[in-house]
Amino acid sequence: MDRIEKFILINKDRSRIKVFETFLDISKLSLSIDVIMISYGFVY
């Protein structure tokens, strides 16, 4: 798998973040997104 893009969202208070990372399987011939990993975080 190869990561192609990463998006980070931060709320107005800057106390929470969400990270979206898209991956594709480079062993296949089609270049469609195969996996999206979503991570959450809190800032104290």
PQR file with spaces between the fields and no chain letter, atoms N, CA, C, O and H, PARSE charges and radii, in Angstrom:
ATOM       1  N    MET     1       0.846   -1.187    0.000 -0.4000 1.5000
ATOM       2  CA   MET     1       0.000    0.000    0.000 -0.0000 2.0000
ATOM       3  C    MET     1       0.886    1.242    0.000  0.5500 1.7000
ATOM       4  O    MET     1       1.977    1.254    0.569 -0.5500 1.4000
ATOM       5  N    ASP     2       0.395    2.252   -0.636 -0.4000 1.5000
ATOM       6  CA   ASP     2       1.140    3.492   -0.768 -0.0000 2.0000
ATOM       7  C    ASP     2       0.230    4.647   -0.382  0.5500 1.7000
ATOM       8  O    ASP     2      -0.873    4.772   -0.915 -0.5500 1.4000
ATOM       9  H    ASP     2      -0.491    2.242   -1.098  0.4000 1.0000
ATOM      10  N    ARG     3       0.684    5.499    0.547 -0.4000 1.5000
ATOM      11  CA   ARG     3      -0.131    6.646    0.956 -0.0000 2.0000
ATOM      12  C    ARG     3      -0.056    7.702   -0.124  0.5500 1.7000
ATOM      13  O    ARG     3       1.025    8.017   -0.622 -0.5500 1.4000
ATOM      14  H    ARG     3       1.579    5.398    0.980  0.4000 1.0000
ATOM      15  N    ILE     4      -1.223    8.258   -0.490 -0.4000 1.5000
ATOM      16  CA   ILE     4      -1.223    9.257   -1.558 -0.0000 2.0000
ATOM      17  C    ILE     4      -1.565   10.661   -1.062  0.5500 1.7000
ATOM      18  O    ILE     4      -1.028   11.641   -1.581 -0.5500 1.4000
ATOM      19  H    ILE     4      -2.100    8.002   -0.085  0.4000 1.0000
ATOM      20  N    GLU     5      -2.440   10.776   -0.077 -0.4000 1.5000
ATOM      21  CA   GLU     5      -2.799   12.111    0.416 -0.0000 2.0000
ATOM      22  C    GLU     5      -3.099   12.057    1.910  0.5500 1.7000
ATOM      23  O    GLU     5      -3.443   11.009    2.456 -0.5500 1.4000
ATOM      24  H    GLU     5      -2.875    9.980    0.344  0.4000 1.0000
ATOM      25  N    LYS     6      -2.958   13.218    2.559 -0.4000 1.5000
ATOM      26  CA   LYS     6      -3.255   13.336    3.985 -0.0000 2.0000
ATOM      27  C    LYS     6      -3.970   14.666    4.199  0.5500 1.7000
ATOM      28  O    LYS     6      -3.474   15.713    3.782 -0.5500 1.4000
ATOM      29  H    LYS     6      -2.678   14.069    2.115  0.4000 1.0000
ATOM      30  N    PHE     7      -5.144   14.626    4.852 -0.4000 1.5000
ATOM      31  CA   PHE     7      -5.931   15.821    5.147 -0.0000 2.0000
ATOM      32  C    PHE     7      -6.065   15.946    6.656  0.5500 1.7000
ATOM      33  O    PHE     7      -6.338   14.957    7.337 -0.5500 1.4000
ATOM      34  H    PHE     7      -5.546   13.775    5.191  0.4000 1.0000
ATOM      35  N    ILE     8      -5.878   17.149    7.187 -0.4000 1.5000
ATOM      36  CA   ILE     8      -5.985   17.386    8.626 -0.0000 2.0000
ATOM      37  C    ILE     8      -7.042   18.455    8.860  0.5500 1.7000
ATOM      38  O    ILE     8      -6.981   19.539    8.281 -0.5500 1.4000
ATOM      39  H    ILE     8      -5.657   17.952    6.634  0.4000 1.0000
ATOM      40  N    LEU     9      -8.015   18.140    9.715 -0.4000 1.5000
ATOM      41  CA   LEU     9      -9.056   19.091   10.104 -0.0000 2.0000
ATOM      42  C    LEU     9      -8.864   19.468   11.565  0.5500 1.7000
ATOM      43  O    LEU     9      -8.627   18.603   12.407 -0.5500 1.4000
ATOM      44  H    LEU     9      -8.064   17.259   10.186  0.4000 1.0000
ATOM      45  N    ILE    10      -8.967   20.766   11.868 -0.4000 1.5000
ATOM      46  CA   ILE    10      -8.815   21.269   13.237 -0.0000 2.0000
ATOM      47  C    ILE    10     -10.060   22.086   13.562  0.5500 1.7000
ATOM      48  O    ILE    10     -10.480   22.921   12.761 -0.5500 1.4000
ATOM      49  H    ILE    10      -9.160   21.469   11.184  0.4000 1.0000
ATOM      50  N    ASN    11     -10.660   21.849   14.743 -0.4000 1.5000
ATOM      51  CA   ASN    11     -11.861   22.602   15.097 -0.0000 2.0000
ATOM      52  C    ASN    11     -11.509   24.043   15.483  0.5500 1.7000
ATOM      53  O    ASN    11     -10.334   24.378   15.628 -0.5500 1.4000
ATOM      54  H    ASN    11     -10.319   21.171   15.393  0.4000 1.0000
ATOM      55  N    LYS    12     -12.528   24.893   15.650 -0.4000 1.5000
ATOM      56  CA   LYS    12     -12.320   26.321   15.920 -0.0000 2.0000
ATOM      57  C    LYS    12     -11.529   26.572   17.200  0.5500 1.7000
ATOM      58  O    LYS    12     -10.700   27.480   17.250 -0.5500 1.4000
ATOM      59  H    LYS    12     -13.483   24.621   15.532  0.4000 1.0000
ATOM      60  N    ASP    13     -11.781   25.771   18.232 -0.4000 1.5000
ATOM      61  CA   ASP    13     -11.093   25.952   19.518 -0.0000 2.0000
ATOM      62  C    ASP    13      -9.686   25.364   19.523  0.5500 1.7000
ATOM      63  O    ASP    13      -8.946   25.519   20.494 -0.5500 1.4000
ATOM      64  H    ASP    13     -12.455   25.033   18.191  0.4000 1.0000
ATOM      65  N    ARG    14      -9.324   24.693   18.443 -0.4000 1.5000
ATOM      66  CA   ARG    14      -8.032   24.019   18.306 -0.0000 2.0000
ATOM      67  C    ARG    14      -7.792   22.999   19.412  0.5500 1.7000
ATOM      68  O    ARG    14      -6.671   22.828   19.891 -0.5500 1.4000
ATOM      69  H    ARG    14      -9.925   24.567   17.654  0.4000 1.0000
ATOM      70  N    SER    15      -8.878   22.323   19.807 -0.4000 1.5000
ATOM      71  CA   SER    15      -8.766   21.318   20.861 -0.0000 2.0000
ATOM      72  C    SER    15      -8.904   19.894   20.325  0.5500 1.7000
ATOM      73  O    SER    15      -8.601   18.935   21.035 -0.5500 1.4000
ATOM      74  H    SER    15      -9.789   22.462   19.418  0.4000 1.0000
ATOM      75  N    ARG    16      -9.357   19.749   19.082 -0.4000 1.5000
ATOM      76  CA   ARG    16      -9.512   18.420   18.479 -0.0000 2.0000
ATOM      77  C    ARG    16      -9.037   18.437   17.029  0.5500 1.7000
ATOM      78  O    ARG    16      -9.195   19.431   16.320 -0.5500 1.4000
ATOM      79  H    ARG    16      -9.603   20.528   18.506  0.4000 1.0000
ATOM      80  N    ILE    17      -8.459   17.329   16.609 -0.4000 1.5000
ATOM      81  CA   ILE    17      -8.045   17.197   15.217 -0.0000 2.0000
ATOM      82  C    ILE    17      -8.531   15.862   14.667  0.5500 1.7000
ATOM      83  O    ILE    17      -8.715   14.894   15.404 -0.5500 1.4000
ATOM      84  H    ILE    17      -8.331   16.522   17.185  0.4000 1.0000
ATOM      85  N    LYS    18      -8.734   15.837   13.351 -0.4000 1.5000
ATOM      86  CA   LYS    18      -9.046   14.607   12.623 -0.0000 2.0000
ATOM      87  C    LYS    18      -8.080   14.530   11.454  0.5500 1.7000
ATOM      88  O    LYS    18      -7.861   15.521   10.758 -0.5500 1.4000
ATOM      89  H    LYS    18      -8.584   16.624   12.753  0.4000 1.0000
ATOM      90  N    VAL    19      -7.508   13.371   11.241 -0.4000 1.5000
ATOM      91  CA   VAL    19      -6.559   13.159   10.155 -0.0000 2.0000
ATOM      92  C    VAL    19      -7.115   12.072    9.239  0.5500 1.7000
ATOM      93  O    VAL    19      -7.429   10.970    9.690 -0.5500 1.4000
ATOM      94  H    VAL    19      -7.686   12.566   11.807  0.4000 1.0000
ATOM      95  N    PHE    20      -7.232   12.386    7.966 -0.4000 1.5000
ATOM      96  CA   PHE    20      -7.705   11.440    6.956 -0.0000 2.0000
ATOM      97  C    PHE    20      -6.524   11.126    6.035  0.5500 1.7000
ATOM      98  O    PHE    20      -5.935   12.031    5.444 -0.5500 1.4000
ATOM      99  H    PHE    20      -6.976   13.281    7.600  0.4000 1.0000
ATOM     100  N    GLU    21      -6.183    9.852    5.917 -0.4000 1.5000
ATOM     101  CA   GLU    21      -5.092    9.436    5.030 -0.0000 2.0000
ATOM     102  C    GLU    21      -5.634    8.431    4.028  0.5500 1.7000
ATOM     103  O    GLU    21      -6.271    7.447    4.406 -0.5500 1.4000
ATOM     104  H    GLU    21      -6.661    9.116    6.397  0.4000 1.0000
ATOM     105  N    THR    22      -5.380    8.679    2.757 -0.4000 1.5000
ATOM     106  CA   THR    22      -5.846    7.765    1.715 -0.0000 2.0000
ATOM     107  C    THR    22      -4.682    6.906    1.237  0.5500 1.7000
ATOM     108  O    THR    22      -3.554    7.378    1.096 -0.5500 1.4000
ATOM     109  H    THR    22      -4.863    9.478    2.450  0.4000 1.0000
ATOM     110  N    PHE    23      -4.981    5.643    0.994 -0.4000 1.5000
ATOM     111  CA   PHE    23      -3.973    4.680    0.532 -0.0000 2.0000
ATOM     112  C    PHE    23      -4.491    3.976   -0.702  0.5500 1.7000
ATOM     113  O    PHE    23      -5.700    3.811   -0.865 -0.5500 1.4000
ATOM     114  H    PHE    23      -5.898    5.260    1.108  0.4000 1.0000
ATOM     115  N    LEU    24      -3.586    3.560   -1.572 -0.4000 1.5000
ATOM     116  CA   LEU    24      -3.990    2.724   -2.690 -0.0000 2.0000
ATOM     117  C    LEU    24      -3.028    1.553   -2.802  0.5500 1.7000
ATOM     118  O    LEU    24      -1.870    1.630   -2.391 -0.5500 1.4000
ATOM     119  H    LEU    24      -2.604    3.694   -1.439  0.4000 1.0000
ATOM     120  N    ASP    25      -3.530    0.487   -3.361 -0.4000 1.5000
ATOM     121  CA   ASP    25      -2.755   -0.733   -3.539 -0.0000 2.0000
ATOM     122  C    ASP    25      -2.012   -0.621   -4.859  0.5500 1.7000
ATOM     123  O    ASP    25      -2.633   -0.672   -5.921 -0.5500 1.4000
ATOM     124  H    ASP    25      -4.471    0.425   -3.695  0.4000 1.0000
ATOM     125  N    ILE    26      -0.694   -0.470   -4.812 -0.4000 1.5000
ATOM     126  CA   ILE    26       0.082   -0.261   -6.038 -0.0000 2.0000
ATOM     127  C    ILE    26       0.303   -1.559   -6.820  0.5500 1.7000
ATOM     128  O    ILE    26       0.828   -1.531   -7.934 -0.5500 1.4000
ATOM     129  H    ILE    26      -0.189   -0.429   -3.950  0.4000 1.0000
ATOM     130  N    SER    27      -0.094   -2.690   -6.243 -0.4000 1.5000
ATOM     131  CA   SER    27       0.058   -3.949   -6.967 -0.0000 2.0000
ATOM     132  C    SER    27      -1.082   -4.167   -7.971  0.5500 1.7000
ATOM     133  O    SER    27      -0.973   -5.028   -8.843 -0.5500 1.4000
ATOM     134  H    SER    27      -0.521   -2.713   -5.338  0.4000 1.0000
ATOM     135  N    LYS    28      -2.170   -3.400   -7.859 -0.4000 1.5000
ATOM     136  CA   LYS    28      -3.290   -3.506   -8.801 -0.0000 2.0000
ATOM     137  C    LYS    28      -3.069   -2.569   -9.987  0.5500 1.7000
ATOM     138  O    LYS    28      -2.310   -1.604   -9.902 -0.5500 1.4000
ATOM     139  H    LYS    28      -2.259   -2.700   -7.150  0.4000 1.0000
ATOM     140  N    LEU    29      -3.734   -2.868  -11.073 -0.4000 1.5000
ATOM     141  CA   LEU    29      -3.619   -2.017  -12.258 -0.0000 2.0000
ATOM     142  C    LEU    29      -4.443   -0.742  -12.147  0.5500 1.7000
ATOM     143  O    LEU    29      -4.039    0.292  -12.678 -0.5500 1.4000
ATOM     144  H    LEU    29      -4.351   -3.653  -11.142  0.4000 1.0000
ATOM     145  N    SER    30      -5.585   -0.789  -11.470 -0.4000 1.5000
ATOM     146  CA   SER    30      -6.408    0.410  -11.312 -0.0000 2.0000
ATOM     147  C    SER    30      -5.885    1.245  -10.152  0.5500 1.7000
ATOM     148  O    SER    30      -5.412    0.704   -9.152 -0.5500 1.4000
ATOM     149  H    SER    30      -5.913   -1.630  -11.038  0.4000 1.0000
ATOM     150  N    LEU    31      -5.971    2.561  -10.287 -0.4000 1.5000
ATOM     151  CA   LEU    31      -5.462    3.468   -9.255 -0.0000 2.0000
ATOM     152  C    LEU    31      -6.594    4.044   -8.424  0.5500 1.7000
ATOM     153  O    LEU    31      -6.679    5.260   -8.249 -0.5500 1.4000
ATOM     154  H    LEU    31      -6.355    3.000  -11.099  0.4000 1.0000
ATOM     155  N    SER    32      -7.461    3.189   -7.912 -0.4000 1.5000
ATOM     156  CA   SER    32      -8.558    3.656   -7.069 -0.0000 2.0000
ATOM     157  C    SER    32      -8.122    3.619   -5.605  0.5500 1.7000
ATOM     158  O    SER    32      -7.249    2.839   -5.227 -0.5500 1.4000
ATOM     159  H    SER    32      -7.392    2.201   -8.054  0.4000 1.0000
ATOM     160  N    ILE    33      -8.735    4.464   -4.796 -0.4000 1.5000
ATOM     161  CA   ILE    33      -8.423    4.501   -3.365 -0.0000 2.0000
ATOM     162  C    ILE    33      -8.975    3.241   -2.725  0.5500 1.7000
ATOM     163  O    ILE    33     -10.162    2.943   -2.861 -0.5500 1.4000
ATOM     164  H    ILE    33      -9.445    5.099   -5.103  0.4000 1.0000
ATOM     165  N    ASP    34      -8.126    2.499   -2.030 -0.4000 1.5000
ATOM     166  CA   ASP    34      -8.517    1.241   -1.422 -0.0000 2.0000
ATOM     167  C    ASP    34      -8.829    1.381    0.068  0.5500 1.7000
ATOM     168  O    ASP    34      -9.692    0.674    0.588 -0.5500 1.4000
ATOM     169  H    ASP    34      -7.162    2.741   -1.920  0.4000 1.0000
ATOM     170  N    VAL    35      -8.141    2.282    0.752 -0.4000 1.5000
ATOM     171  CA   VAL    35      -8.280    2.397    2.206 -0.0000 2.0000
ATOM     172  C    VAL    35      -8.245    3.872    2.595  0.5500 1.7000
ATOM     173  O    VAL    35      -7.448    4.642    2.060 -0.5500 1.4000
ATOM     174  H    VAL    35      -7.440    2.857    0.330  0.4000 1.0000
ATOM     175  N    ILE    36      -9.111    4.259    3.527 -0.4000 1.5000
ATOM     176  CA   ILE    36      -9.038    5.580    4.149 -0.0000 2.0000
ATOM     177  C    ILE    36      -8.898    5.366    5.643  0.5500 1.7000
ATOM     178  O    ILE    36      -9.774    4.769    6.268 -0.5500 1.4000
ATOM     179  H    ILE    36      -9.759    3.633    3.962  0.4000 1.0000
ATOM     180  N    MET    37      -7.812    5.842    6.220 -0.4000 1.5000
ATOM     181  CA   MET    37      -7.589    5.732    7.660 -0.0000 2.0000
ATOM     182  C    MET    37      -7.964    7.067    8.302  0.5500 1.7000
ATOM     183  O    MET    37      -7.499    8.122    7.873 -0.5500 1.4000
ATOM     184  H    MET    37      -7.101    6.327    5.712  0.4000 1.0000
ATOM     185  N    ILE    38      -8.811    7.012    9.336 -0.4000 1.5000
ATOM     186  CA   ILE    38      -9.251    8.216   10.036 -0.0000 2.0000
ATOM     187  C    ILE    38      -8.727    8.145   11.463  0.5500 1.7000
ATOM     188  O    ILE    38      -8.983    7.176   12.178 -0.5500 1.4000
ATOM     189  H    ILE    38      -9.189    6.155    9.685  0.4000 1.0000
ATOM     190  N    SER    39      -7.990    9.179   11.875 -0.4000 1.5000
ATOM     191  CA   SER    39      -7.440    9.255   13.222 -0.0000 2.0000
ATOM     192  C    SER    39      -8.019   10.476   13.919  0.5500 1.7000
ATOM     193  O    SER    39      -8.228   11.519   13.299 -0.5500 1.4000
ATOM     194  H    SER    39      -7.782    9.966   11.293  0.4000 1.0000
ATOM     195  N    TYR    40      -8.277   10.338   15.211 -0.4000 1.5000
ATOM     196  CA   TYR    40      -8.782   11.444   16.020 -0.0000 2.0000
ATOM     197  C    TYR    40      -7.758   11.809   17.080  0.5500 1.7000
ATOM     198  O    TYR    40      -7.015   10.954   17.562 -0.5500 1.4000
ATOM     199  H    TYR    40      -8.108    9.491   15.716  0.4000 1.0000
ATOM     200  N    GLY    41      -7.724   13.077   17.436 -0.4000 1.5000
ATOM     201  CA   GLY    41      -6.803   13.497   18.481 -0.0000 2.0000
ATOM     202  C    GLY    41      -7.378   14.650   19.285  0.5500 1.7000
ATOM     203  O    GLY    41      -8.164   15.450   18.777 -0.5500 1.4000
ATOM     204  H    GLY    41      -8.327   13.771   17.044  0.4000 1.0000
ATOM     205  N    PHE    42      -6.973   14.723   20.547 -0.4000 1.5000
ATOM     206  CA   PHE    42      -7.373   15.815   21.447 -0.0000 2.0000
ATOM     207  C    PHE    42      -6.128   16.559   21.896  0.5500 1.7000
ATOM     208  O    PHE    42      -5.092   15.947   22.157 -0.5500 1.4000
ATOM     209  H    PHE    42      -6.334   14.073   20.959  0.4000 1.0000
ATOM     210  N    VAL    43      -6.230   17.879   21.987 -0.4000 1.5000
ATOM     211  CA   VAL    43      -5.109   18.705   22.428 -0.0000 2.0000
ATOM     212  C    VAL    43      -5.483   19.276   23.787  0.5500 1.7000
ATOM     213  O    VAL    43      -6.547   19.872   23.954 -0.5500 1.4000
ATOM     214  H    VAL    43      -7.072   18.376   21.775  0.4000 1.0000
ATOM     215  N    TYR    44      -4.599   19.088   24.747 -0.4000 1.5000
ATOM     216  CA   TYR    44      -4.842   19.610   26.110 -0.0000 2.0000
ATOM     217  C    TYR    44      -3.887   20.712   26.439  0.5500 1.7000
ATOM     218  O    TYR    44      -3.940   21.269   27.536 -0.5500 1.4000
ATOM     219  H    TYR    44      -3.734   18.604   24.611  0.4000 1.0000
